[in-house]
Amino acid sequence: MGDPTAKYQGRLTLNPLKHLDLFGSIILPAFTYLASHSILGWAKPVPFNPDNLKNRKWGLALVGIAGPLANFLIIIVFGLLLRSGSRMVFLPVSFFEISGLVVFVNLQLMMLNLMPIPPLDGSRVLQAFLPYRWQNIQFVLERYSFFLALIFIFFVWPQFFLPIVLYLFALITGLTI
């Protein structure tokens, strides 16, 4: 895409500690699990400078879809491992339990990040598809994003999105929670 910001900040690493956010990776997931038996959270966002993107409009959309796409690929890989579990008797049961958790958490992260609420990835994708005269919607969403996120997490997510996540989990893995 043309932006070296993540590289300069040492974020091009598979070390998970470089990507954890204290509130989003530990505190919020624990709180949402206790409140709704669902896990919501986030890692540190990957830093980028939109001015360095070769094509700003579509570059923002591609940056925005990269996270959910990575979640989707993880879901597919671990979902296939769970589906073929009966043929992999050499692996311990704990491997499959952790794989199920990986699928469940990544399904939730993918669904959450696709919401068009700034600063979530879905807002960048939405912005690329909105006509220029509707770009003000993004500014309104940014102004109220904290409150929209709270309403979404505590009221909309458990009622509408968690059942979808549970259905997709069963569809992908062949298991139920």
Secondary structure, 3 states (H helix, E strand, C coil): CCCCHHHHCCCCCCCHHHCECHHHHHHHHHHHHHHHCCCCCCECCCCCCHHHCCCHHHHHHHHHHHHHHHHHHHHHHHHHHHHCHHHCCCCCHHHHHHHHHHHHHHHHHHHHHCCCCCCCHHHHHHHHHCCHHHCHHHHHHHHCHHHHHHHHHHHHHHHHHHHHHHHHHHHHHCCCC
